[in-house]
């Protein structure tokens, strides 16, 4: 009698697999991916809604069901639900090639969208379409990292686009207003000006108010200057986080 009997074979397709190596063997369960995360977060508690089939496998793709004596040796129990819960808790979620590619494509689009929101063409000060950012990412050979959030990859993506593509791009400037009492304004006005990229407006009605565009990296330097020189008498107001030219 052959080892892989038809009765011992269960074929599954389009599944997400959670895998746990224990006792020198590999154990797998076939799940719905979104339900695995919900179960781990405590949102889903019904195993029947998590599992595509209520069984423990040695290899899901080959349909090889785990034997009871293997479960006993590795988990000290043959109760499938108990074994499944441990695999769900400690196992590693496997991702298929198509699903991995879909996740990468979605993440790349999300990163490109964030870059487009934060950056502009230096010549026109207008934002680029997301599609142009994606092309620049491809030109620069940028590989996105699935284990990291899109937001955390924006700065590095911008740096790589600037160094590895032909697309001229820069961070959109912040528009801020610096408000100072007269005595402080006269004393540190030039230091404030030195940190600006463009002075848009300056009023001296009551103290000194300067509306200006700055590189976002200079925001901290300006706040530290005011803290040091004005002792709480001055303030910085953010008017626009990403100032761009009118696209109409």
C-alpha positions in Angstrom: 0.0 0.0 0.0 1.5 3.4 -1.0 2.3 5.8 1.8 0.4 8.8 0.3 -3.0 7.3 0.2 -5.8 9.2 -1.5 -7.6 9.3 1.8 -4.7 11.0 3.4 -4.5 13.7 0.7 -6.3 17.0 0.9 -5.7 19.5 -1.9 -6.1 23.2 -1.1 -5.7 26.2 -3.3 -5.5 30.0 -2.7 -4.6 29.6 0.9 -2.4 31.4 3.4 -0.3 29.0 5.4 0.9 29.5 9.0 3.9 27.3 9.7 5.6 26.2 13.0 8.7 24.1 13.3 8.6 22.0 16.5 10.1 18.7 17.7 12.2 18.5 14.5 9.2 18.6 12.2 7.2 21.2 10.3 3.5 21.7 11.0 1.2 23.9 8.9 -2.4 25.1 8.9 -4.4 26.5 6.0 -6.0 29.9 6.9 -7.6 33.0 5.5 -4.8 35.7 5.8 -7.0 38.5 7.2 -8.5 36.2 9.7 -5.0 35.2 11.1 -4.3 38.8 11.9 -7.8 39.3 13.4 -7.3 36.2 15.6 -3.9 37.4 16.8 -5.4 40.8 17.6 -8.3 39.2 19.6 -11.0 40.4 17.1 -11.7 36.9 15.8 -12.2 34.0 18.3 -13.9 31.4 16.1 -11.3 29.0 14.7 -13.8 27.8 12.1 -13.7 31.3 10.6 -9.9 31.4 10.6 -9.2 28.0 9.1 -9.9 27.0 5.6 -10.0 23.4 6.8 -9.8 22.2 10.4 -6.7 20.1 10.3 -3.0 20.2 10.9 -0.7 19.4 8.0 3.0 18.5 7.5 2.7 20.2 4.1 -0.4 22.1 3.0 0.6 22.4 -0.7 1.0 18.6 -1.0 -2.0 17.9 1.2 0.0 15.8 3.7 -2.0 15.6 7.0 0.0 15.4 10.2 -0.2 12.1 12.0 -1.5 11.8 15.5 1.8 10.4 17.0 3.7 13.4 15.5 1.3 15.8 17.1 1.6 14.0 20.4 5.4 14.1 20.3 5.6 17.7 19.4 2.7 19.2 21.2 1.9 16.6 24.0 -1.6 16.4 22.6 -3.6 15.2 19.7 -6.4 17.7 20.0 -6.4 19.6 16.8 -7.9 22.8 18.2 -5.1 23.0 20.8 -2.4 22.4 18.2 -4.0 24.9 15.9 -4.1 27.6 18.5 -0.4 27.2 19.3 0.5 27.3 15.6 -1.6 30.4 15.2 0.1 32.0 18.1 3.7 31.1 17.5 3.8 30.2 13.8 5.0 32.3 10.8 2.5 33.4 8.2 3.7 32.3 4.8 2.8 34.4 1.8 2.4 33.1 -1.8 4.2 34.6 -4.8 1.1 36.3 -6.2 0.1 37.6 -2.8 3.6 38.8 -2.1 3.7 40.6 -5.4 0.3 42.2 -4.7 1.5 43.4 -1.3 4.6 44.9 -2.8 2.7 46.6 -5.6 0.2 48.1 -3.0 3.1 49.2 -0.7 5.0 50.8 -3.6 1.9 52.7 -4.7 1.3 53.9 -1.1 5.0 55.1 -0.8 4.8 56.9 -4.2 1.5 58.6 -3.1 3.2 59.9 0.2 6.2 61.1 -1.8 3.9 62.9 -4.2 2.1 64.6 -1.3 5.3 65.8 0.3 7.5 66.8 -2.7 7.5 69.1 -5.7 9.2 69.9 -9.0 11.9 72.4 -7.9 11.4 74.5 -11.1 7.6 74.9 -10.8 7.0 74.1 -7.1 4.1 71.9 -8.2 3.6 68.3 -7.2 4.2 65.4 -9.5 1.5 62.8 -10.4 1.9 59.5 -8.5 2.7 57.7 -11.7 5.7 59.9 -12.3 7.0 59.1 -8.8 6.5 55.4 -9.5 8.5 55.6 -12.7 11.3 57.5 -10.9 11.4 54.8 -8.2 11.7 52.1 -10.9 14.5 54.1 -12.6 16.4 54.4 -9.3 16.0 50.6 -8.7 14.2 51.1 -5.4 13.1 48.0 -3.6 10.4 48.6 -1.0 10.5 46.7 2.3 7.3 44.8 3.2 8.2 44.7 6.9 8.2 48.5 7.2 5.4 51.0 6.9 5.1 53.2 3.8 5.5 56.3 6.0 8.9 55.1 7.4 10.2 54.6 3.8 9.4 58.0 2.4 12.6 59.8 3.3 14.9 57.1 2.0 12.8 56.8 -1.2 13.2 60.5 -1.8 16.9 60.3 -1.3 17.2 57.4 -3.7 15.1 59.2 -6.3 17.3 62.3 -6.1 20.5 60.3 -6.4 19.4 57.5 -8.8 16.8 58.9 -11.2 16.6 61.8 -13.7 13.5 63.3 -12.0 14.2 66.7 -10.4 12.5 66.6 -7.0 12.6 68.2 -3.6 10.6 68.3 -0.4 7.8 70.8 -0.6 8.6 73.8 1.6 6.8 74.6 4.8 5.1 78.0 5.2 5.5 79.3 8.7 5.0 82.5 10.6 7.6 83.6 13.2 6.2 86.0 15.8 8.6 88.0 18.0 8.4 90.9 20.4 10.1 94.1 19.0 13.2 93.8 21.2 13.9 90.2 20.2 13.0 90.8 16.6 15.6 93.6 16.2 18.2 91.3 17.8 17.7 88.0 16.0 16.0 89.0 12.8 19.0 88.2 10.6 19.4 84.8 12.2 15.8 84.0 11.4 16.2 85.2 7.8 19.3 83.0 7.4 17.1 79.9 8.1 14.5 80.9 5.5 14.4 79.9 1.9 12.1 82.8 1.0 10.6 85.7 3.0 7.0 86.2 1.8 5.9 88.9 4.2 7.2 90.9 7.1 5.1 93.1 9.4 6.2 95.3 12.3 2.8 96.5 13.6 3.0 94.8 17.0 6.4 93.3 17.3 7.8 91.4 14.3 5.9 88.9 12.2 7.7 87.0 9.5 5.9 84.8 7.0 8.4 82.6 5.2 9.0 79.4 3.3 11.6 77.0 4.8 13.0 73.5 4.1 11.2 71.2 6.6 14.6 70.2 8.0 15.1 73.8 9.3 11.9 73.8 11.4 13.7 72.4 14.4 16.6 74.9 14.1 14.1 77.8 14.1 12.2 76.6 17.2 15.5 76.0 19.0 16.7 79.5 18.1 13.5 81.0 19.6 13.7 78.9 22.7 17.3 80.0 23.3 17.0 83.7 22.4 13.4 84.6 23.3 12.9 82.6 26.5 9.2 81.9 25.7 8.4 85.3 24.3 8.3 84.2 20.6 6.4 81.5 18.8 6.4 79.7 15.5 3.1 78.9 13.7 2.9 76.3 10.9 0.7 77.7 8.1 1.2 75.0 5.5 3.0 71.7 5.9 3.6 71.3 2.2 3.5 74.6 0.3 3.1 74.2 -3.4 2.3 76.4 -6.3 -1.3 76.8 -7.5 -1.9 74.0 -10.0 -4.9 75.7 -11.7 
